[in-house]
């Protein structure tokens, strides 16, 4: 793929780092913080990030697996989060080449509909399963996830930005 002018060449992502960030996001979602409707889904954020940046390592199957873990933890309708994360990973794979051409703030605008679709699927399945409507404040969750996208992009790409071996004669 042709890189934009000024874009830094990245080192390969360490699979251990990818898995540790996904598990950390899962644990962060599982914290008993009084789960409110507007709280962002950190696992969806990290899953979307790695699905865009490492589509061969994190994909639909990983999204489904973590979705089942979230369903079991929330005692939700089995498959509610799994379907949501699967759809999120699928759409990430569809737009990943186009998304990487944008700068990070514009990427946040591009991923906002993906987060909204994921939350919409969860809400629809919850309502079809006989759950209650959490209120319109739940529209804040996709917005907060889109606002957190630049922060996640910076933090999760930091290990790949360093030079493999420093040399003052090489510009990389």
N, C-alpha and C positions, 0 to 999 in steps of 0.2 A: 504494500500500500504506500502511496506517495504521501510524505509528511508535509504538513504546513510549514511555512517559513518560520523559523524561530522555535519550533517545537523540539523539545529535548528528547533524545533517544533514551528509551527506558530499558533497564535490565529485565530479564525474565522474572515473573512473579514466583515467589517461593510457595509451593503448594501448602506447606505447613503454615505459612502466614495467612493464606487464603482461608484455610479451614479454621484457624484460630480466630480470625475476625468474624467468620460466620457463627461460630459457637459463642463468641463473646456477645454478638448481637442477639442470639437466641436467649442467652442468659439475661441480657439486659431487658428483653421483652418479658421474661418470666419473673422479674422482680415484682414484689407485691407493692406497687406504687399506687394502689387504688385505681386500677385501670379505668381511665375515663375515655370518652369517645373522641376527644380531640388529640389525644396523645399519639405521637408519630410511631409508626411501626419500624423500629430500627432494623429488624431482620429483613424486611422488604427493601429498605434502603441499601443495605450491604449486599443483599442478593442481587438487586438490580445493578449495582455497581460492578460486581464481579461478573455478572452475565454479560455486561457490555464490554468490559475490559479483558476478560478471560473466558470467552464463550466455549472453548474446548474443555475447560476444566470445571466450569460451573454452568449448569444448564437446567433444562426442564426437570430432569430426574432429581437433581439436588433440591430444586425448589419444591417439588412434591414431597420429598422426604422431610424437609424442614417444616413444611406446611402441616404434615401429619403430626409432627412433634408439637407444634403450636395448638393444633386441634385437641390433642390429648391434654395438654396443659390447661387450656381454657375450658375444658369440658364442653367444647362447642360441637355443633353438628359435624360429625366426622367427614372430613373432606372440604370443609368451608375454607380454611386457610390454605389447604393443599391445592384446591382449584385456583384460588386467588394467586398464590405464588407461582403456580404453573403457568397461568395466563401472563403474569408479569414477566417471567423468564422467556416465554415465547415471544412476546412483543419486544423484549430487549434484544433477542437474537435477530428479530426482523429489522430493527432500526439501528443496530450497533455501528454499522459502517458509516451511516449518515450522521449519527450522533457525535462520533469522534471528530468530525470536521469542525464542529462548533467549539467555541471557547466555553469554559466551564459555566459562567453565568447564563449563557444561552442554552446550554445543556439542561439547566434546571427548568427552563421553560418547556423544553422538549419532553422531559420526563414527567412533568406535572400531569398530563393526561393518562400516563401509565399508572401512576399512583392513584389517580381518581378512579380509573377502571378497576383496579385491584380492590379498592375499598367499596366500590359499587357492587362488585361480585359478592364480596363478603356480606354486605348489607342485604342484597337480594336473597341470598341463601338463608340468612338469619331470619328474614321476614317470612320466607316460604316455609321454614321449619317451625314457625309459630312464635318466634321471638318478638320482642318489642322494638319499636323504632327508638334509637338512642337520642334523637333530636338533631336539629340542623347544625349543631356545633361540631358534628362529626366531619363537616366539610373542611374544618381547619386542619385535620390530620394530613391530607394530601398536600396542602399548602405548606405545612411545616416540614414535611419530607422533602419537598422541592427546595425549600430554603436551606435545609441541611445538606443538599446534594453537593454544593461547592465545598463545604467543610469535610464531607466524607471523601470527596475527590482528592483534596489536598492530603488528608491524613492517611488514606489508604495507598496513595502513590509514593509516599515518602521513602519507603525501603527500596523502591526501584529507581530512584533518581540519583543515587550516589554512583560515582565512577567505580568500576571494578578494581582498578589499581591506578592510583594517582600518578600523573606524569605531567610536569609543567610544559613539555614539548607537544603534548596532544591536547587539542581543544575540547575533546569529549571528556 
